[in-house]
Each structure stands twice: as structure tokens, then as C-alpha cells.
Amino acid sequence: MLTRARWGTFLTFALAGLLIGVWVARMPALAAKFGTSEGEIGIVVLVWGLGAIVAMQALRGLMAWAGSRAVLRAALPLTSLSLAAVALVPGYGGLLAAVVLFGMAFGVTDIAMNAQGSVVERAYRRSVMSGMHAGWCVGAVGGGVFGVATAAAGLGFTATLLIAAL
């Protein structure tokens, strides 16, 4: 059971990294889709981060009450759904709203996966958190490669993010 928990947490880190890797790799396509300036893309990233911070702070009580595993079961799918919303919005205003939701969902996922990693680490009675974070890096690299490959194949921003969200 402990091995399953470790692999599940590792894969959660990897999936979270993958979603961010794809999103970041396709930033130029996002700018092209919406015809935005570099400054407006900076605002998109800022809004994402602010959404994450707000959710991380606001949901600490939920984490204490429900536990990291239960929160992850909702937060990671919501992260994927909110990434799909980012892909599908038609205008810049909608993009900002969707990115706030994506940031919030990712923020909750981030806190919950780290808390779950700590639970697994305590159960192992040795350090395994670096392996969890390595999973995030593997996912982020994989997401970056996927983003580059879809760009090279001519897939647009929307199609790429929808595939990643699935």
C-alpha cells in the first residue's frame, strides 16, 4: 500500500508538471491566438500566480479538515478542466478569468500534492520528497517537449491544451 501511495504521489507531481510545461511552452501560441503584447502575457502569468496564492491561503482549512488525498482527488481534475477552459475562451477578458481559475486549481493541487508527499515521506521514515519533485520536473520537461512537438506539427494553442488537459 505504501508503494502505491508513493507512486500515486509521484505521478501527481508529474501530471502537475506536465500541465505547466505544456502551458508555458505554448505561451507564444497563446499570444498569437489573442493578439496580445508581451505586457499582456505578463498580466496573464501574474493573474495565474495571484489566483494560486489566493487559493493556497484560502483553502488551508479545507486541507486540515479533508486531508491532502481527498483534496487532490478533486484539485487535479479541476486543474485539467480549468486548463481546458483556458484553451477554449474566446477573448482576452475570458482568458484572464480562466487563468485565475487555472491558477487557483493549480495552487490547491500544489499544496495538496506537497502535503501528500510529506505524508508518504513520514510513512517511509526517510526522505522521498526529492523524488516527488523530480516527478514534477519529469512532467514539466515532458510537457515542454509535448508543447514543442505540437507546435512543430502545426497544432494550435487550443488543440494542444485540450489534449494535455485530457
Accessible surface in RSA format (square Angstrom, percent):
REM  Atomic radii and reference values for relative SASA: ProtOr
REM  Chains: A
REM  Algorithm: Lee & Richards
REM  Probe-radius: 1.40
REM  Slices: 20
REM RES _ NUM      All-atoms   Total-Side   Main-Chain    Non-polar    All polar
REM                ABS   REL    ABS   REL    ABS   REL    ABS   REL    ABS   REL
RES MET A   1   174.30  90.3 127.66  84.5  46.64 111.1 112.43  95.6  61.87  82.0
RES LEU A   2    68.47  38.1  62.12  44.4   6.34  15.9  64.79  45.5   3.68   9.9
RES THR A   3    82.62  58.8  81.80  82.9   0.82   1.9  51.13  68.7  31.49  47.6
RES ARG A   4   163.69  68.7 154.24  78.6   9.45  22.5  62.02  84.8 101.67  61.6
RES ALA A   5    35.58  32.7  23.77  36.7  11.81  26.9  34.59  48.7   1.00   2.6
RES ARG A   6    69.88  29.3  69.88  35.6   0.00   0.0  12.91  17.6  56.98  34.5
RES TRP A   7   145.12  58.2 144.85  70.1   0.28   0.6 122.62  65.4  22.50  36.5
RES GLY A   8    35.48  43.8   0.00   N/A  35.48  43.8  32.19  88.3   3.30   7.4
RES THR A   9     4.93   3.5   2.24   2.3   2.69   6.4   1.60   2.2   3.33   5.0
RES PHE A  10    51.13  25.6  51.13  31.7   0.00   0.0  51.13  31.0   0.00   0.0
RES LEU A  11    94.09  52.4  94.06  67.3   0.03   0.1  94.06  66.1   0.03   0.1
RES THR A  12    19.01  13.5  18.49  18.7   0.51   1.2   0.67   0.9  18.33  27.7
RES PHE A  13     0.53   0.3   0.53   0.3   0.00   0.0   0.53   0.3   0.00   0.0
RES ALA A  14    15.42  14.2  14.40  22.2   1.02   2.3  14.84  20.9   0.58   1.5
RES LEU A  15    92.04  51.3  91.79  65.7   0.26   0.6  92.04  64.6   0.00   0.0
RES ALA A  16     0.00   0.0   0.00   0.0   0.00   0.0   0.00   0.0   0.00   0.0
RES GLY A  17     0.00   0.0   0.00   N/A   0.00   0.0   0.00   0.0   0.00   0.0
RES LEU A  18    51.50  28.7  51.50  36.8   0.00   0.0  51.50  36.2   0.00   0.0
RES LEU A  19     5.43   3.0   5.43   3.9   0.00   0.0   5.43   3.8   0.00   0.0
RES ILE A  20    18.75  10.7  18.75  14.0   0.00   0.0  18.75  13.5   0.00   0.0
RES GLY A  21     8.46  10.4   0.00   N/A   8.46  10.4   7.40  20.3   1.05   2.4
RES VAL A  22     0.00   0.0   0.00   0.0   0.00   0.0   0.00   0.0   0.00   0.0
RES TRP A  23     5.78   2.3   5.72   2.8   0.06   0.1   5.72   3.1   0.06   0.1
RES VAL A  24    83.91  55.2  78.95  71.5   4.95  11.9  78.95  68.6   4.95  13.4
RES ALA A  25    32.96  30.3   6.38   9.9  26.58  60.5  17.51  24.7  15.45  40.9
RES ARG A  26    15.41   6.5  15.15   7.7   0.27   0.6   0.63   0.9  14.78   9.0
RES MET A  27    25.22  13.1  24.36  16.1   0.86   2.0  24.56  20.9   0.66   0.9
RES PRO A  28    98.70  71.9  84.68  77.2  14.02  51.0  93.20  76.9   5.50  34.2
RES ALA A  29    18.29  16.8   9.48  14.6   8.81  20.0  14.92  21.0   3.36   8.9
RES LEU A  30     0.04   0.0   0.04   0.0   0.00   0.0   0.04   0.0   0.00   0.0
RES ALA A  31    25.02  23.0  23.21  35.8   1.82   4.1  23.56  33.2   1.47   3.9
RES ALA A  32    82.03  75.4  50.10  77.3  31.93  72.6  61.49  86.6  20.54  54.4
RES LYS A  33    81.25  39.6  43.77  26.9  37.47  89.2  52.01  46.8  29.24  31.1
RES PHE A  34    31.19  15.6   4.04   2.5  27.15  70.6   9.67   5.9  21.52  61.6
RES GLY A  35    68.30  84.2   0.00   N/A  68.30  84.2  35.72  98.0  32.57  73.0
RES THR A  36    20.70  14.7   2.74   2.8  17.96  42.8   3.68   4.9  17.02  25.7
RES SER A  37    62.48  52.8  50.23  67.0  12.24  28.2  52.12 111.0  10.35  14.5
RES GLU A  38   163.46  93.8 147.60 111.7  15.86  37.8  64.21 124.2  99.25  81.0
RES GLY A  39    49.38  60.9   0.00   N/A  49.38  60.9  41.34 113.4   8.05  18.0
RES GLU A  40    64.04  36.8  63.54  48.1   0.50   1.2  16.25  31.4  47.78  39.0
RES ILE A  41    25.73  14.6  25.73  19.2   0.00   0.0  25.73  18.5   0.00   0.0
RES GLY A  42    38.31  47.2   0.00   N/A  38.31  47.2  32.90  90.3   5.41  12.1
RES ILE A  43    82.03  46.7  81.07  60.4   0.96   2.3  81.59  58.8   0.44   1.2
RES VAL A  44     0.00   0.0   0.00   0.0   0.00   0.0   0.00   0.0   0.00   0.0
RES VAL A  45    67.76  44.6  66.20  59.9   1.56   3.8  66.20  57.5   1.56   4.2
RES LEU A  46   105.59  58.8  98.66  70.6   6.92  17.4 105.08  73.8   0.50   1.4
RES VAL A  47    25.13  16.5  24.87  22.5   0.27   0.6  25.11  21.8   0.02   0.1
RES TRP A  48    44.44  17.8  44.44  21.5   0.00   0.0  44.44  23.7   0.00   0.0
RES GLY A  49    21.23  26.2   0.00   N/A  21.23  26.2  21.01  57.7   0.22   0.5
RES LEU A  50    91.67  51.1  90.85  65.0   0.82   2.1  91.06  64.0   0.61   1.6
RES GLY A  51     3.90   4.8   0.00   N/A   3.90   4.8   3.20   8.8   0.71   1.6
RES ALA A  52     6.65   6.1   6.65  10.3   0.00   0.0   6.65   9.4   0.00   0.0
RES ILE A  53   101.23  57.6 100.87  75.1   0.36   0.9 101.23  72.9   0.00   0.0
RES VAL A  54    86.31  56.8  82.03  74.3   4.29  10.3  85.65  74.4   0.66   1.8
RES ALA A  55     1.36   1.2   0.68   1.0   0.68   1.5   1.36   1.9   0.00   0.0
RES MET A  56    41.16  21.3  37.02  24.5   4.14   9.8  21.55  18.3  19.61  26.0
RES GLN A  57    98.71  55.2  89.82  65.6   8.88  21.1  37.95  80.8  60.76  46.1
RES ALA A  58    74.04  68.1  38.12  58.8  35.92  81.7  49.61  69.9  24.43  64.7
RES LEU A  59    62.69  34.9  62.04  44.4   0.65   1.6  62.69  44.0   0.00   0.0
RES ARG A  60   153.18  64.3 146.87  74.9   6.30  15.0  56.67  77.5  96.50  58.5
RES GLY A  61    50.09  61.8   0.00   N/A  50.09  61.8  41.07 112.7   9.02  20.2
RES LEU A  62    71.05  39.6  62.26  44.5   8.79  22.1  66.21  46.5   4.84  13.0
RES MET A  63    26.44  13.7  21.48  14.2   4.96  11.8  21.68  18.4   4.76   6.3
RES ALA A  64    93.28  85.8  52.31  80.7  40.96  93.2  65.04  91.6  28.24  74.8
RES TRP A  65   209.61  84.1 178.43  86.4  31.17  73.2 155.16  82.7  54.45  88.3
RES ALA A  66    36.82  33.9  10.81  16.7  26.02  59.2  17.76  25.0  19.07  50.5
RES GLY A  67    29.19  36.0   0.00   N/A  29.19  36.0  28.66  78.6   0.53   1.2
RES SER A  68    10.52   8.9   4.98   6.6   5.54  12.8   2.03   4.3   8.49  11.9
RES ARG A  69   131.62  55.3 130.74  66.6   0.88   2.1  48.43  66.2  83.20  50.4
RES ALA A  70    51.66  47.5  38.90  60.0  12.76  29.0  42.15  59.4   9.51  25.2
RES VAL A  71     8.80   5.8   4.02   3.6   4.78  11.5   8.60   7.5   0.20   0.5
RES LEU A  72    17.79   9.9  15.33  11.0   2.46   6.2  15.47  10.9   2.33   6.3
RES ARG A  73   160.57  67.4 138.89  70.8  21.68  51.6  59.71  81.6 100.86  61.1
RES ALA A  74    56.27  51.7  48.15  74.3   8.12  18.5  55.60  78.3   0.67   1.8
RES ALA A  75     4.07   3.7   1.96   3.0   2.11   4.8   4.04   5.7   0.03   0.1
RES LEU A  76    25.20  14.0  25.18  18.0   0.02   0.1  25.18  17.7   0.02   0.1
RES PRO A  77    69.54  50.7  62.42  56.9   7.11  25.9  69.09  57.0   0.45   2.8
RES LEU A  78    97.07  54.1  95.95  68.6   1.12   2.8  95.95  67.4   1.12   3.0
RES THR A  79     0.00   0.0   0.00   0.0   0.00   0.0   0.00   0.0   0.00   0.0
RES SER A  80    24.10  20.4  23.92  31.9   0.18   0.4  10.64  22.7  13.46  18.9
RES LEU A  81   117.82  65.6 111.75  79.9   6.07  15.3 112.51  79.0   5.31  14.3
RES SER A  82    11.61   9.8   7.08   9.5   4.52  10.4  11.32  24.1   0.29   0.4
RES LEU A  83     0.00   0.0   0.00   0.0   0.00   0.0   0.00   0.0   0.00   0.0
RES ALA A  84    17.31  15.9  17.31  26.7   0.00   0.0  17.31  24.4   0.00   0.0
RES ALA A  85    35.83  32.9  29.37  45.3   6.46  14.7  35.16  49.5   0.66   1.8
RES VAL A  86     0.00   0.0   0.00   0.0   0.00   0.0   0.00   0.0   0.00   0.0
RES ALA A  87     0.00   0.0   0.00   0.0   0.00   0.0   0.00   0.0   0.00   0.0
RES LEU A  88   108.67  60.5  87.30  62.5  21.37  53.7  88.26  62.0  20.42  54.9
RES VAL A  89    22.56  14.8  20.39  18.5   2.16   5.2  22.25  19.3   0.31   0.8
RES PRO A  90   131.36  95.7  98.67  89.9  32.69 118.8 106.18  87.7  25.18 156.5
RES GLY A  91    29.88  36.8   0.00   N/A  29.88  36.8  29.01  79.6   0.87   2.0
RES TYR A  92    56.59  26.4  49.16  28.0   7.42  19.3  49.16  36.9   7.42   9.2
RES GLY A  93    54.04  66.6   0.00   N/A  54.04  66.6  37.99 104.3  16.04  35.9
RES GLY A  94    31.04  38.3   0.00   N/A  31.04  38.3  22.42  61.5   8.62  19.3
RES LEU A  95     0.00   0.0   0.00   0.0   0.00   0.0   0.00   0.0   0.00   0.0
RES LEU A  96    42.84  23.9  42.60  30.5   0.24   0.6  42.84  30.1   0.00   0.0
RES ALA A  97    59.88  55.1  49.99  77.2   9.88  22.5  57.85  81.5   2.03   5.4
RES ALA A  98     4.55   4.2   2.30   3.6   2.25   5.1   4.08   5.7   0.47   1.3
RES VAL A  99     0.00   0.0   0.00   0.0   0.00   0.0   0.00   0.0   0.00   0.0
RES VAL A 100    51.51  33.9  51.51  46.6   0.00   0.0  51.51  44.8   0.00   0.0
RES LEU A 101   103.20  57.5 100.90  72.2   2.29   5.8 101.03  71.0   2.16   5.8
RES PHE A 102     0.00   0.0   0.00   0.0   0.00   0.0   0.00   0.0   0.00   0.0
RES GLY A 103     0.00   0.0   0.00   N/A   0.00   0.0   0.00   0.0   0.00   0.0
RES MET A 104    65.01  33.7  64.77  42.9   0.25   0.6  55.70  47.4   9.32  12.3
RES ALA A 105    14.00  12.9   6.17   9.5   7.83  17.8  13.44  18.9   0.56   1.5
RES PHE A 106    14.13   7.1  14.13   8.8   0.00   0.0  14.13   8.6   0.00   0.0
RES GLY A 107     0.00   0.0   0.00   N/A   0.00   0.0   0.00   0.0   0.00   0.0
RES VAL A 108    14.71   9.7  13.76  12.5   0.95   2.3  14.71  12.8   0.00   0.0
RES THR A 109     0.00   0.0   0.00   0.0   0.00   0.0   0.00   0.0   0.00   0.0
RES ASP A 110    36.75  25.7  36.75  36.6   0.00   0.0   0.48   1.1  36.27  36.2
RES ILE A 111    64.79  36.9  63.17  47.1   1.63   3.9  63.48  45.7   1.32   3.6
RES ALA A 112     0.00   0.0   0.00   0.0   0.00   0.0   0.00   0.0   0.00   0.0
RES MET A 113     2.37   1.2   2.37   1.6   0.00   0.0   2.37   2.0   0.00   0.0
RES ASN A 114    42.60  29.4  41.84  40.4   0.76   1.8  23.23  55.9  19.37  18.7
RES ALA A 115    32.07  29.5  23.26  35.9   8.82  20.1  30.13  42.4   1.94   5.1
RES GLN A 116    21.93  12.3  21.93  16.0   0.00   0.0   4.47   9.5  17.47  13.2
RES GLY A 117     0.00   0.0   0.00   N/A   0.00   0.0   0.00   0.0   0.00   0.0
RES SER A 118    36.98  31.3  36.23  48.4   0.75   1.7  13.93  29.7  23.05  32.3
RES VAL A 119    64.97  42.8  63.52  57.5   1.45   3.5  63.52  55.2   1.45   3.9
RES VAL A 120     2.05   1.4   1.35   1.2   0.71   1.7   2.05   1.8   0.00   0.0
RES GLU A 121    44.20  25.4  43.25  32.7   0.95   2.3  10.24  19.8  33.96  27.7
RES ARG A 122   162.92  68.4 147.28  75.1  15.63  37.2  81.71 111.7  81.20  49.2
RES ALA A 123    54.31  49.9  26.55  41.0  27.75  63.1  38.92  54.8  15.39  40.8
RES TYR A 124    46.31  21.6  29.14  16.6  17.17  44.7  23.29  17.5  23.02  28.4
RES ARG A 125   218.80  91.9 181.13  92.3  37.67  89.7  67.87  92.8 150.94  91.5
RES ARG A 126   137.04  57.5 122.37  62.4  14.68  34.9  65.60  89.7  71.44  43.3
RES SER A 127    85.56  72.3  62.38  83.2  23.18  53.4  44.42  94.6  41.13  57.6
RES VAL A 128     3.18   2.1   0.04   0.0   3.14   7.6   2.79   2.4   0.39   1.0
RES MET A 129    35.34  18.3  35.34  23.4   0.00   0.0  35.34  30.0   0.00   0.0
RES SER A 130    86.70  73.3  72.99  97.4  13.71  31.6  53.03 112.9  33.67  47.2
RES GLY A 131    28.73  35.4   0.00   N/A  28.73  35.4  27.69  76.0   1.04   2.3
RES MET A 132     2.26   1.2   2.04   1.4   0.22   0.5   1.20   1.0   1.07   1.4
RES HIS A 133    80.39  43.9  79.79  55.5   0.59   1.5  62.13  64.0  18.25  21.2
RES ALA A 134    48.80  44.9  42.29  65.3   6.51  14.8  47.64  67.1   1.16   3.1
RES GLY A 135     0.00   0.0   0.00   N/A   0.00   0.0   0.00   0.0   0.00   0.0
RES TRP A 136    74.58  29.9  74.58  36.1   0.00   0.0  71.60  38.2   2.99   4.8
RES CYS A 137    71.28  53.9  69.66  77.7   1.62   3.8  23.98  60.7  47.30  51.0
RES VAL A 138    95.44  62.8  89.17  80.7   6.26  15.1  92.67  80.5   2.77   7.5
RES GLY A 139     5.20   6.4   0.00   N/A   5.20   6.4   5.20  14.3   0.00   0.0
RES ALA A 140    21.13  19.4  16.55  25.5   4.58  10.4  16.96  23.9   4.18  11.1
RES VAL A 141   101.93  67.1  94.77  85.8   7.16  17.3 101.14  87.9   0.79   2.1
RES GLY A 142    30.12  37.1   0.00   N/A  30.12  37.1  25.93  71.2   4.19   9.4
RES GLY A 143     0.00   0.0   0.00   N/A   0.00   0.0   0.00   0.0   0.00   0.0
RES GLY A 144    19.22  23.7   0.00   N/A  19.22  23.7  19.22  52.7   0.00   0.0
RES VAL A 145    96.08  63.2  92.77  84.0   3.32   8.0  94.89  82.5   1.19   3.2
RES PHE A 146    62.79  31.4  59.24  36.7   3.55   9.2  62.62  38.0   0.18   0.5
RES GLY A 147     0.18   0.2   0.00   N/A   0.18   0.2   0.10   0.3   0.08   0.2
RES VAL A 148   101.11  66.5  98.13  88.8   2.98   7.2 100.60  87.4   0.51   1.4
RES ALA A 149    53.68  49.4  43.60  67.3  10.08  22.9  49.79  70.1   3.89  10.3
RES THR A 150    10.26   7.3   9.25   9.4   1.01   2.4  10.26  13.8   0.00   0.0
RES ALA A 151    50.96  46.9  32.99  50.9  17.97  40.9  34.64  48.8  16.32  43.2
RES ALA A 152    92.06  84.6  47.99  74.1  44.06 100.2  60.88  85.7  31.17  82.6
RES ALA A 153    75.24  69.2  35.93  55.5  39.31  89.4  48.15  67.8  27.09  71.8
RES GLY A 154    65.37  80.6   0.00   N/A  65.37  80.6  34.98  96.0  30.39  68.1
RES LEU A 155    60.33  33.6  52.83  37.8   7.50  18.9  57.39  40.3   2.94   7.9
RES GLY A 156    40.94  50.5   0.00   N/A  40.94  50.5  33.93  93.1   7.01  15.7
RES PHE A 157     6.19   3.1   1.57   1.0   4.62  12.0   1.57   1.0   4.62  13.2
RES THR A 158    42.99  30.6  41.72  42.3   1.27   3.0  34.87  46.8   8.12  12.3
RES ALA A 159    40.15  36.9  33.93  52.4   6.21  14.1  38.61  54.4   1.54   4.1
RES THR A 160     0.00   0.0   0.00   0.0   0.00   0.0   0.00   0.0   0.00   0.0
RES LEU A 161     0.00   0.0   0.00   0.0   0.00   0.0   0.00   0.0   0.00   0.0
RES LEU A 162    55.75  31.0  54.86  39.2   0.89   2.2  54.86  38.5   0.89   2.4
RES ILE A 163    84.66  48.2  77.23  57.5   7.42  17.9  77.32  55.7   7.33  19.9
RES ALA A 164    13.51  12.4   0.08   0.1  13.43  30.5   5.27   7.4   8.24  21.8
RES ALA A 165    15.76  14.5   5.62   8.7  10.14  23.1   5.96   8.4   9.80  26.0
RES LEU A 166   189.12 105.3 130.06  93.0  59.06 148.5 145.49 102.2  43.63 117.4
END  Absolute sums over single chains surface
CHAIN  1 A     8271.0       6599.0       1672.0       6139.6       2131.4
END  Absolute sums over all chains
TOTAL          8271.0       6599.0       1672.0       6139.6       2131.4
